[in-house]
Amino acid sequence: MRPFLLYFCAQMRLKRILFIPAIAWFIIASILFFLPGEDIPEVSFLDLIYFDKWVHTGLFAGLVFLSALPFIKAGKCTAKLVIKISILFILYGVCVEFIQKFLDEGRSFDYTDMIADAVGCVIGSVFSKWVARKTAEKNKPL
């Protein structure tokens, strides 16, 4: 197992810069998730369209896609990898909700946020595989 990890890291070493968008997106999303409740503006018409759920879905779709992007560009994006990335971020979404419940003042635990997170991960996975397929077709030798 160890030689594989070393080989994999050596192969991806030149591509580390490609992980910067995913890391930046993760940091921004985490800041938004852990803002105190009183710092989040309340706009009544946004509640009507479930804006909060759309934000969760978009943030998690972005997390999955941006995390898969370096592998897509390296031609190493497999369905198994995308599923692992999705599971990782679904678990992160569940952890965020529990942290909001127990540690974050003014924030609440919401099962529907977890569902929106999971839906976002699925959307990000599907989009990642679609982009990987299109990229592979484009780079296929004639």
N, C-alpha and C positions, 0 to 999 in steps of 0.2 A: 504493500500500500504506500509506503513512504516514497519509493522511487517514482511512483505515478504522480504523487503530489508535487514532488520536486520538478518533474518533467512538465507537469501542467502549469505550475507557477512560472517556470522558465519560458514556456511558450506564451503565456499571457503577460509577461513582464513588460514587453514593449507596448502592450495595449492598456496598461493601467490607467492612462489618461481617459480612456473610454468609460471608466467607471465614475468619473467625476459628476456627470449629470445625475446619475442614480443616487449618489451620495448627497448631492445638493438637494435633490427632490425629497429624499428621506429626512434630511435635517429640516427643511421647510415644513413638510407634513407634520413632523414631530412637534415643532414649535406651535403649529396651529392646533394640534390635538391637545396640547398641554397648556394652552392659554387659560388663564383664570376665566371663569364663567362671566364675570362682570365686564371683562374686556371685549366680549363678543357682542356686536351690535344686534339688537332685536328689531327686526323689520317684519311686521305682521303679514304682508303679502308674500314674503318668502316662505313662511310656514305653509301657505296654501299649496305651493308647488313642491313641497318637501325638499327645499333647496339644500338643506343639511345632508340629506341622503345622496343627492347628486354630487355634492362636494366629496363625500366619502368615496363614492364609486369612482369618480375621476382621479382622486389622489391615489387610490390603490391600483387602478388600471395603469396609471403613470409609473408607479413604483415597480410593478411587474415588468412592464415594457422596457423601461430604462435600465433595469437590472439585467434583462435578457439581451439588450442591445450590443454590449461588447462581444457576447458569444455569437450573435447574429453576424456581426461584422467579421468575426474570425472564422465563420463558416462552421461553428461547433454547436449550434443551437439545436438541441434535440427536444422531443416532446417530454422525455423524462426530466430533463433539466428545467424546462418551463414549469412543469408540474411541481417540482421541488421548490422553485422560486415562489410559486403561487401559495403553496402550503406554508412556507416560511412567513409570507406577508399576511396570510389569513390568521396565523397564530399571533403575529404582531398586532393585528387588529383586535383580537380577543384580549390580549394583554393590555392594550390601550384602554379598552372599556373597563377592565378591572382596576387599572390604575386610576382612571377617572372616578370610579366608584369609591375607592378606599382612600386615595391620597390627594386627589385634586379638589380643592375647595370650589364650590360653585359649578361643578360639572357633574353629570349624572351617567349612570350605567344605562345602556340602551341596546337591547337585542337587535333592533332594526338597524342600528349602525353596524353591527357585526355582519348582518346580512348584506348590507350595502357594500361593506368592505370585501366580502367574499364574491359578490357579483362583480365588483371592480376587478378583482384578481382574475376571475374567469374571462372578463372582457380583455384585460391586459394579456392573458395567455393566448387567447384566440388571435388577437392582433399581432402578438409576437410571432406566433407560428406562421401567420399569413405573410408578414414582412420577411421572415426567414425563407419561406418558400419562394417569394418573389425575388429576393436577393440571390438565392441559389440558381433560379432560372436565368437571371440576368448574367450571372457569372459563369454559367455553364459553357464549356468550350464548344465551338461549332463542330 
